[in-house]
Amino acid sequence: MYVLSPFVFREGSAFRILVRVVNRSERPEEKVARVHYASSGDGLTFRMEDEPVIPAGPEADDHDGAEDPTRLHLDGREIVFYSGWNQASKEGRLLRASGSSVHSLVKDGRVLPESDRYRATKEPSVVQRPDDSWRMFFEYAAEEASRIGVADALTIGGPWHLADRDAFEARPGSWDDWHLSPGPVVFEGSDRPLMFYNGGTNVPAWRIGWVEFDPAFENVFARSAQPLVVPPPAGAEDTDISFAASAVMGGEAEIWLYYSVSDRMLMRARIGVGDTAAA
């Protein structure tokens, strides 16, 4: 199986992960993603359960794949945003499942309203703002590039209202001059919350960088000039991709960043809290 999009979270001293799992096949249409659950005592070696907690289908929106989970625990309930894939229509949509535990998730359906501008929505990152409203950053496709859209809601259940501008733009001549996709947020609720994000060229060659926001996630304070994480040299079956999915605090002064390489290997980087400012 291919494994990617590792969403890691902590429960007491234990670590949990929701992860996208894809069967191998020579035919792309036969590769079907599912979301599985795994647990760990050290945050590095996880034991994955056999059965998915979010299977593909039978609903049309995720008939051929349930991908890229983002998990929140709120008011005693598990909420998982994920993207669904329909092979017949070649469309992806941002979806949600919820339940009293990750083993009792029920699919809630579509999250965002229909829009001609925002197509192929996925990879959500969800934060709570100082006024207790919610902001969602998500990847969408436009003009053969990935971009980061924004949606707001008064409650986590929506309705979500699409903003008329992107979170930030690609930078011509830089390592992130074509593709952009949101990643995990750390220091939420502080004066300078930080998002790890994914950027790339149109080759494509994806790297992981960071961006600092104001407390309301409206304006960008700072952004990495160079990528923070670069994939190792690609082998014969590898793609030139590092892609951030989640982050937890490994201690008071260390961030554990979880990401995938080449869409098939899961990795962890340990980042000192001062390292991002020096990057």
Backbone hydrogen bonds in HBPLUS format (Angstrom, degrees):
<---DONOR---> <-ACCEPTOR-->    atom                        ^
c    i                          cat <-CA-CA->   ^        H-A-AA   ^      H-
h    n   atom  resd res      DA  || num        DHA   H-A  angle D-A-AA Bond
n    s   type  num  typ     dist DA aas  dist angle  dist       angle   num
A0002-TYR N   A0022-VAL O   2.69 MM  20  4.95 165.5  1.71 156.2 157.1     1
A0022-VAL N   A0002-TYR O   2.86 MM  20  4.95 161.6  1.89 143.6 148.4     2
A0004-LEU N   A0020-ARG O   3.01 MM  16  5.31 157.0  2.07 148.9 154.8     3
A0020-ARG N   A0004-LEU O   2.96 MM  16  5.31 144.9  2.09 167.4 170.2     4
A0007-PHE N   A0018-LEU O   2.84 MM  11  5.13 171.0  1.85 166.2 164.3     5
A0018-LEU N   A0007-PHE O   2.89 MM  11  5.13 156.7  1.94 141.9 147.9     6
A0009-PHE N   A0016-ARG O   2.93 MM   7  5.37 156.6  1.99 142.6 147.7     7
A0016-ARG N   A0009-PHE O   2.79 MM   7  5.37 169.9  1.80 168.1 169.8     8
A0011-GLU N   A0014-ALA O   2.94 MM   3  5.27 166.6  1.96 144.7 148.5     9
A0014-ALA N   A0011-GLU O   3.09 MM   3  5.27 154.1  2.16 130.5 127.6    10
A0015-PHE N   A0040-SER O   2.97 MM  25  5.05 173.0  1.98 155.4 153.7    11
A0040-SER N   A0015-PHE O   2.83 MM  25  5.05 143.5  1.97 154.0 152.3    12
A0017-ILE N   A0038-ALA O   2.92 MM  21  5.20 146.3  2.03 150.6 147.2    13
A0038-ALA N   A0017-ILE O   2.94 MM  21  5.20 145.0  2.06 148.9 154.5    14
A0019-VAL N   A0036-HIS O   2.96 MM  17  5.41 158.8  2.01 147.1 153.5    15
A0036-HIS N   A0019-VAL O   2.92 MM  17  5.41 165.1  1.94 157.9 157.7    16
A0021-VAL N   A0034-ARG O   2.85 MM  13  5.37 165.8  1.87 162.0 166.7    17
A0034-ARG N   A0021-VAL O   2.96 MM  13  5.37 142.0  2.10 141.8 153.8    18
A0030-GLU N   A0027-ARG O   2.93 MM   3  5.48 157.3  1.98 119.0 126.5    19
A0031-LYS N   A0028-PRO O   3.14 MM   3  5.41 164.4  2.16 110.1 115.0    20
A0066-ALA N   A0033-ALA O   2.92 MM  33  5.30 161.0  1.95 114.2 119.9    21
A0035-VAL N   A0054-ILE O   3.03 MM  19  5.01 178.4  2.03 149.6 149.8    22
A0053-VAL N   A0035-VAL O   2.83 MM  18  5.95 143.2  1.97 150.1 161.9    23
A0054-ILE N   A0035-VAL O   3.23 MM  19  5.01 161.2  2.26 142.4 141.5    24
A0049-GLU N   A0037-TYR O   3.00 MM  12  5.97 174.0  2.00 171.6 169.6    25
A0039-SER N   A0047-ARG O   3.28 MM   8  5.58 149.7  2.38 131.5 133.9    26
A0047-ARG N   A0039-SER O   2.92 MM   8  5.58 159.4  1.96 156.1 158.3    27
A0057-GLY N   A0062-ASP O   2.79 MM   5  5.17 133.3  2.01 115.8 121.6    28
A0063-HIS N   A0060-ALA O   3.31 MM   3  4.81 172.3  2.32 102.5 102.2    29
A0065-GLY N   A0062-ASP O   3.26 MM   3  5.16 172.8  2.27 105.3 107.4    30
A0064-ASP N   A0085-TRP O   2.86 MM  21  5.37 153.4  1.93 166.3 165.6    31
A0085-TRP N   A0065-GLY O   2.94 MM  20  4.87 145.0  2.07 140.4 142.1    32
A0067-GLU N   A0083-SER O   2.76 MM  16  5.08 166.3  1.78 158.9 162.7    33
A0083-SER N   A0067-GLU O   2.91 MM  16  5.08 162.0  1.94 140.4 144.7    34
A0070-THR N   A0081-PHE O   2.78 MM  11  5.11 138.7  1.95 152.1 160.7    35
A0081-PHE N   A0070-THR O   2.85 MM  11  5.11 154.9  1.91 157.1 155.4    36
A0072-LEU N   A0079-ILE O   2.78 MM   7  5.14 153.9  1.85 154.0 161.8    37
A0079-ILE N   A0072-LEU O   2.86 MM   7  5.14 166.4  1.87 161.7 161.2    38
A0074-LEU N   A0077-ARG O   2.94 MM   3  5.37 156.3  2.00 154.9 157.9    39
A0077-ARG N   A0074-LEU O   2.97 MM   3  5.37 157.3  2.02 114.0 121.4    40
A0078-GLU N   A0099-GLY O   2.77 MM  21  5.36 165.9  1.78 171.6 173.7    41
A0099-GLY N   A0078-GLU O   3.02 MM  21  5.36 145.1  2.14 146.0 153.2    42
A0080-VAL N   A0097-ALA O   2.82 MM  17  5.23 175.1  1.82 165.9 165.1    43
A0097-ALA N   A0080-VAL O   2.84 MM  17  5.23 151.2  1.93 146.6 156.3    44
A0082-TYR N   A0095-LEU O   2.94 MM  13  5.28 163.9  1.96 133.0 137.4    45
A0095-LEU N   A0082-TYR O   2.63 MM  13  5.28 171.9  1.63 175.3 176.8    46
A0084-GLY N   A0093-ARG O   2.80 MM   9  5.35 163.1  1.83 158.7 162.4    47
A0093-ARG N   A0084-GLY O   3.03 MM   9  5.35 149.8  2.12 138.9 148.2    48
A0086-ASN N   A0091-GLU O   2.99 MM   5  5.51 156.0  2.05 156.8 164.6    49
A0090-LYS N   A0086-ASN O   2.87 MM   4  5.66 121.6  2.22 137.8 154.5    50
A0091-GLU N   A0086-ASN O   3.28 MM   5  5.51 142.7  2.42 143.7 149.6    51
A0111-VAL N   A0094-LEU O   3.13 MM  17  5.90 148.2  2.23 151.9 146.7    52
A0096-ARG N   A0109-GLY O   3.03 MM  13  5.76 135.3  2.23 148.4 161.5    53
A0108-ASP N   A0096-ARG O   2.71 MM  12  5.37 164.0  1.73 144.7 149.2    54
A0098-SER N   A0106-VAL O   2.99 MM   8  5.41 155.8  2.05 141.0 143.4    55
A0106-VAL N   A0098-SER O   2.74 MM   8  5.41 158.6  1.78 139.4 143.6    56
A0104-SER N   A0101-SER O   3.10 MM   3  5.32 165.7  2.13 109.7 113.2    57
A0141-ALA N   A0119-ARG O   2.94 MM  22  5.56 167.6  1.96 149.9 154.1    58
A0122-LYS N   A0139-GLU O   2.99 MM  17  5.27 145.7  2.11 144.1 150.2    59
A0139-GLU N   A0122-LYS O   2.81 MM  17  5.27 157.4  1.86 160.2 160.4    60
A0125-SER N   A0137-PHE O   2.81 MM  12  5.15 146.8  1.92 151.8 158.1    61
A0137-PHE N   A0125-SER O   2.87 MM  12  5.15 169.9  1.88 154.2 157.0    62
A0127-VAL N   A0135-ARG O   2.92 MM   8  5.41 166.9  1.94 160.5 164.9    63
A0135-ARG N   A0127-VAL O   2.90 MM   8  5.41 165.9  1.92 158.3 161.8    64
A0129-ARG N   A0133-SER O   2.84 MM   4  5.46 167.7  1.85 154.0 158.3    65
A0132-ASP N   A0129-ARG O   2.85 MM   3  5.26 154.9  1.91 127.1 128.2    66
A0134-TRP N   A0153-ALA O   2.80 MM  19  5.23 174.0  1.81 172.1 171.0    67
A0153-ALA N   A0134-TRP O   3.03 MM  19  5.23 155.0  2.10 142.6 145.0    68
A0136-MET N   A0151-ALA O   2.76 MM  15  5.11 168.0  1.78 160.3 162.0    69
A0151-ALA N   A0136-MET O   2.92 MM  15  5.11 147.6  2.02 145.5 153.0    70
A0138-PHE N   A0149-GLY O   3.09 MM  11  5.26 156.8  2.15 133.4 137.6    71
A0149-GLY N   A0138-PHE O   2.73 MM  11  5.26 149.5  1.82 163.4 165.5    72
A0140-TYR N   A0147-ARG O   2.91 MM   7  5.43 149.2  2.01 144.1 150.8    73
A0147-ARG N   A0140-TYR O   2.86 MM   7  5.43 157.0  1.92 157.2 164.0    74
A0142-ALA N   A0145-ALA O   2.90 MM   3  5.41 163.2  1.93 157.3 162.9    75
A0145-ALA N   A0142-ALA O   3.00 MM   3  5.41 141.5  2.15 110.5 121.4    76
A0180-LEU N   A0146-SER O   2.93 MM  34  5.36 139.7  2.09 111.4 123.7    77
A0167-ALA N   A0148-ILE O   3.04 MM  19  5.78 159.5  2.08 147.9 154.2    78
A0163-ALA N   A0150-VAL O   2.91 MM  13  5.47 177.1  1.91 149.4 148.5    79
A0152-ASP N   A0161-HIS O   2.92 MM   9  5.23 156.4  1.98 139.8 144.1    80
A0161-HIS N   A0152-ASP O   2.76 MM   9  5.23 164.7  1.78 151.5 155.9    81
A0158-GLY N   A0155-THR O   2.97 MM   3  5.43 166.1  1.99 116.3 120.5    82
A0171-ARG N   A0176-ASP O   3.30 MM   5  6.04 149.2  2.41 119.7 124.4    83
A0174-SER N   A0171-ARG O   3.10 MM   3  5.60 151.2  2.18 143.8 141.7    84
A0178-TRP N   A0200-GLY O   3.00 MM  22  5.81 141.0  2.16 161.3 161.7    85
A0179-HIS N   A0200-GLY O   2.85 MM  21  4.77 163.3  1.88 128.5 134.0    86
A0200-GLY N   A0179-HIS O   2.98 MM  21  4.77 147.0  2.09 128.6 127.7    87
A0181-SER N   A0198-ASN O   2.78 MM  17  4.99 137.5  1.96 150.5 153.8    88
A0198-ASN N   A0181-SER O   2.80 MM  17  4.99 176.5  1.80 163.9 163.8    89
A0196-PHE N   A0184-PRO O   2.92 MM  12  5.58 161.1  1.96 169.8 171.2    90
A0186-VAL N   A0194-LEU O   2.82 MM   8  5.41 162.4  1.85 162.2 167.2    91
A0194-LEU N   A0186-VAL O   3.00 MM   8  5.41 168.5  2.01 156.4 159.6    92
A0190-SER N   A0187-PHE O   3.11 MM   3  5.60 152.2  2.19 137.4 136.6    93
A0213-PHE N   A0193-PRO O   2.94 MM  20  5.60 165.9  1.96 163.2 167.9    94
A0195-MET N   A0211-VAL O   2.85 MM  16  5.35 171.3  1.85 163.5 164.3    95
A0211-VAL N   A0195-MET O   2.86 MM  16  5.35 146.6  1.97 149.3 160.3    96
A0197-TYR N   A0209-GLY O   2.95 MM  12  5.41 154.7  2.01 123.8 132.2    97
A0209-GLY N   A0197-TYR O   2.87 MM  12  5.41 163.2  1.90 157.3 162.5    98
A0199-GLY N   A0207-ARG O   2.98 MM   8  5.50 162.3  2.01 150.3 156.1    99
A0207-ARG N   A0199-GLY O   2.76 MM   8  5.50 159.6  1.80 165.5 172.5   100
A0206-TRP N   A0240-ASP O   2.97 MM  34  6.44 139.8  2.14 150.1 158.5   101
A0242-SER N   A0206-TRP O   3.24 MM  36  5.66 141.4  2.40 109.9 121.0   102
A0208-ILE N   A0229-VAL O   3.16 MM  21  5.06 168.1  2.17 149.4 151.0   103
A0228-LEU N   A0208-ILE O   2.65 MM  20  5.67 145.6  1.76 149.7 161.8   104
A0229-VAL N   A0208-ILE O   3.18 MM  21  5.06 157.7  2.23 136.9 140.8   105
A0224-SER N   A0210-TRP O   3.01 MM  14  5.52 165.3  2.03 155.1 155.3   106
A0212-GLU N   A0222-ALA O   2.78 MM  10  5.07 167.4  1.80 145.1 148.8   107
A0221-PHE N   A0212-GLU O   2.73 MM   9  5.35 156.9  1.79 137.0 144.7   108
A0214-ASP N   A0219-ASN O   2.98 MM   5  5.67 135.0  2.19 153.3 160.9   109
A0217-PHE N   A0214-ASP O   2.92 MM   3  5.30 165.1  1.95 122.8 126.7   110
A0238-ASP N   A0235-GLY O   3.24 MM   3  5.04 162.4  2.28 102.2 107.2   111
A0241-ILE N   A0239-THR O   2.94 MM   2  5.59 133.7  2.16 105.2  91.5   112
A0262-SER N   A0241-ILE O   2.99 MM  21  5.04 157.9  2.04 136.8 143.0   113
A0243-PHE N   A0260-SER O   2.95 MM  17  5.28 152.4  2.03 150.8 157.3   114
A0260-SER N   A0243-PHE O   2.95 MM  17  5.28 156.5  2.01 138.7 142.6   115
A0245-ALA N   A0258-TYR O   2.95 MM  13  5.94 169.4  1.97 159.1 156.1   116
A0246-SER N   A0258-TYR O   3.33 MM  12  5.26 164.7  2.35 141.0 141.9   117
A0258-TYR N   A0246-SER O   2.85 MM  12  5.26 170.8  1.85 150.5 153.0   118
A0248-VAL N   A0256-TRP O   3.02 MM   8  5.33 152.8  2.09 143.4 151.0   119
A0256-TRP N   A0248-VAL O   2.77 MM   8  5.33 178.4  1.77 173.7 173.1   120
A0250-GLY N   A0254-GLU O   2.84 MM   4  5.31 144.1  1.97 136.0 145.6   121
A0273-VAL N   A0253-ALA O   3.08 MM  20  5.18 157.0  2.13 122.7 123.6   122
A0255-ILE N   A0271-ILE O   2.74 MM  16  5.03 170.1  1.75 151.7 154.0   123
A0271-ILE N   A0255-ILE O   2.80 MM  16  5.03 170.6  1.81 155.5 158.8   124
A0257-LEU N   A0269-ALA O   2.84 MM  12  5.10 165.1  1.86 160.1 160.6   125
A0269-ALA N   A0257-LEU O   2.83 MM  12  5.10 159.1  1.87 147.5 154.7   126
A0259-TYR N   A0267-MET O   3.06 MM   8  5.35 161.6  2.09 138.4 143.5   127
A0267-MET N   A0259-TYR O   2.76 MM   8  5.35 162.3  1.80 170.1 167.9   128
A0261-VAL N   A0265-MET O   2.81 MM   4  5.19 152.0  1.89 146.9 155.8   129
A0264-ARG N   A0261-VAL O   3.16 MM   3  6.20 168.0  2.18 128.9 130.7   130
A0265-MET N   A0261-VAL O   3.14 MM   4  5.19 153.0  2.22 146.5 153.1   131
A0275-ASP N   A0272-GLY O   2.79 MM   3  5.16 154.0  1.86 115.5 124.4   132
A0278-ALA N   A0275-ASP O   3.16 MM   3  5.20 131.3  2.41  95.1 108.2   133
A0279-ALA N   A0276-THR O   3.17 MM   3  5.14 149.4  2.27  98.8 107.9   134
